[in-house]
Amino acid sequence: MDNQNFKLKIYRFLLVLFALSGTQLSAFSKSFSWQQQSDTTKKDSLVANPMSIKKNIQDRHINLWNRTIPRLQNVTGSSTIYNEDVSTTPVADISNVIAGRIPGLYSSRSSGRTGPMYDASSLTLRGQSPLIVIDGVVRSFTSFNVEDIKSITVMKDAVSTSMYGLRSSHGIIYITTKDQSDEKPFELNFSAQYGFLNQVKRPNFINGAQYARLYNEAQQNTFPGAVPAYSAAAIASYQNGTNDPFSQPNNDWYNTIYKNNTAQQRYSVNASGNGKSYRYYTSVEHFAQDGNFLTDSNNPYETNNFYKRYNLRTNAQIDFNEDIQLSLNIFGSIENNNEPGAGASTIMDRIYGVSPLGYPARNADGSFGGNQQYTTTVDNVTYGTNILASTINSGYTRLNERTLSADVGLKFKLDDFVKGLWAKGMLSINNYYLQKTTRIKNFAVYYPVTTPTGTTYTKIGSDGTIEANKGISTIDIQNKQSFFNGLIGYDKTFGKHSLNVLGTFNLTNLIDSYYQLNQIYQNAGVTASYNYDKTYLAEVGMVYSGFNRYQEGSRWAFLPSVALGWVVSNESWFNKGTLSFLKLRGSAGKTAWADPSNYYTYLQNYTVGVAGNYNFGSTATAVNGSYENALNNPNITWEKSFKYDLALEAGFFKDKLNLELTYYNNKNTDELIDPANGYASGMLGLTYPKVNAGQTRYSGIETSIGFNDKKGDFSYFVKGNFTVAKNKILSRAEGIYPYSWMYRAGQPSATFGYETIGFYQPGEDVSKTANIPGYNPVAGDLKYKDLNGDGIINFLDQKAIAGDKPLVFFGFNFGFGYKNFDFSALLEGRINRDLYYDPTAMSAFYNSTGYVLDYTTENRWTPQNSINATLPRLTLGTNTNNQQVSSFWIRNADYLRLKNVEIGYSVPQSWLKKAKLSKLRFFVNAYNVLTWTKLDYFDPETGLSPFPNYRIINGGVSLKL
């Protein structure tokens, strides 16, 4: 190729990039992401429809650390899913698309609050929280377009994670994004979606008449003989609706303030291409979720808790010639979260904690109602806490997130020196900040004072205003990360032998907080893989890894690992009949985890310049001073894990049916723990540091199975995965306890508390039972088992009460296609899942006024319901007996959930020719569709959260040019 033509191709390529994304770069100038691509580019993972997959599963490629290999040659403990597996899930955050799809990876959502900042799933891999890597760089940002995903590989064993050094123990979720077109030299795709969200389990608060009756009951139980707070006439007025709405309010705060239904929308455009000397993928996405709170159209600003984002991604590669390749990846995101000025969590706390009869939302004159019981103090000024005013008249708070990441890489082939030798350098810059802008205003509430001459209103607090362009802006979070990776590789095939060697030195410099010094991770390592005739496989990893927050001389660790594999079905003597493929593999190695929360613990830390911390002189004058923080630990080091994996992979019926079975056993040592009580001394007066004294074993079985086939116009697939996960504490340096049940060691990581043995019953002589010292139980209170028989219930009677069984979780994905129709669905579930619910949140009137819902009052203990009760008697305020951590508050949270379902129709190609479209597809999908569980009142994931889990019904259209 002459230079003139080569330059012309580069100019054309750059024009395409600028035409597609240049105009957006200024809008996204605060957020970029350069992402490293695998050195081998494969297209099989870009299949848009699972029904169109025709490749043998062993021929599909998986993305590992800086390389892409066929599944057949993989000997590591890793699992991969592709774009077609996750693109049907209409959620805001990538963490929510993984549930039920990958063996060994456990996900759980604790909140349904609007926006990925709050409703992203927590992920657990073999007992640990895995590291998230996007295109070869560690970064936790997962709030982006699911259509950008090429594949997600979960790395579980020592070999697959070895090159992450002192961050390898927790496993890796390795997300690879698209980098080129799939079928044509140029492709343009557009997608528009709109969906509705509603709560899976909406809280049911008790109405006014019921509340009054229950309050009287709790009052009598707490203060026997007291005059009832609510008369029979008042209760009757609440019951028949004759109560005065201002002097006798009867509110339904939750249903008034928090809407059951809301909406979301997503629009995305992506363009991709590939040519002889270039490849690229660029996308723009807008995603928005409406809020659930009540709003007031009279406000000139938004008070609802909405979420909006704009994302831009551009991945590109240019081959300057046969030996030099440049890669440039850019990602930018702008996210805006909004909520009422009082705060979404504060409003929900007030809804749960207030009496529905406490005060009217508005008084007769339109002012906000209130009273002296429901107030808060700010800067020594008392204000009311009216829930309606908190929602629509307290101003607003805006959270603005900006993410900017960029990766640039340059690769050189060095065949002129050594055939198969190459080198690559990559630099990644990542920036994130969260700006909080508060434009909050106060509001006044009024309560009536009635006298013989009439009714007047007494004011609490004052009304504030919001002025344009004024407010308080703070940078709540700001972090910067630079990453350099120097690679040198050697790839050689000679005869039946194939050798791939990859060496690296990389450095991560992370400023996670501007109140702390930076974190520096360094790795120097080499990984080598070998196969003979694609039958005998081996891989070795060795890395020397360091972290700057340990004591000098003790900052580096050597972590070796090895894996072996044997493709039995490639042997000449193997008879391929029903069993068409068989591979055995195993790995072993040492990994580590340098806890980033360890802030130079080996040094003694001090707090300096504390105002008024010391008093001197005969008149005790306060002066500034300093004091010691927790004691230092000069011997602190990284946590270690010795990991072992054994696996079998099999294919049946010409690989239409595929099975993978894995057993893992990980022994974690030097875990950081807080010293046990026996180590503490009240005479010292200082907090002890964490010490490396914990040991835990994690083991289990992971299984995946899949079948696909096609007959004429009908094709179908079935995929499932099943995991049994166990753990056992080996050591916690607990000292000496008088009883065996008190030890954590020897048991799973369990919840400890009292074992409940029923209720105290009428006529029972409590002087002859074991009780909590200082509390005189009565009928309807919880009774606990006296394990040591000393007649007292105290810490000596606490034992493991939940979590002693292996956790089982699974997913079942199936679908079919017929002509232009396609359908897919995902079921996921959990077994042996015990959850502990906070007894205060489960106790009506625990704050003397609120938390009166169906699940805190129905089937409570009463003299008439003393046998089958599932709740203790009602009392006002804190109950030191009933609100102990005990087996009574453990609930079985097993469930089976139809997590995701989609049905689509692709318009026949013959209809699209005139419009010059290559594809037009209409689809409807849903998320959290149906749930089967023994829990009557709660969603099994979000539980007691005031923001329950939600269901999404979503529809859209996609087209391709």
PyMOL commands that set and color helices and strands:
alter all, ss='L'
color gray80, all
select helices_A, chain A and resi 3-25+44-46+50-52+57-59+71-73+83-86+94-96+116-119+146-148+158-164+208-222+232-240+253-257+344-353+387-392+568-570+677-679+740-742+766-768+795-797+854-857+887-889+909-912
alter helices_A, ss='H'
color red, helices_A
select strands_A, chain A and resi 61-64+67-70+78-82+105-108+122-125+131-134+137-138+149-155+172-177+186-199+261-274+278-289+307-319+324-340+375-378+381-384+395-413+421-440+445-451+454-460+472-494+497-511+519-532+536-547+556-567+579-593+606-616+621-628+639-652+657-673+691-711+714-731+751-753+756-759+782-784+799-802+807-818+821-831+834-836+890-892+895-906+919-933+950-960
alter strands_A, ss='S'
color yellow, strands_A
deselect
rebuild
show_as cartoon
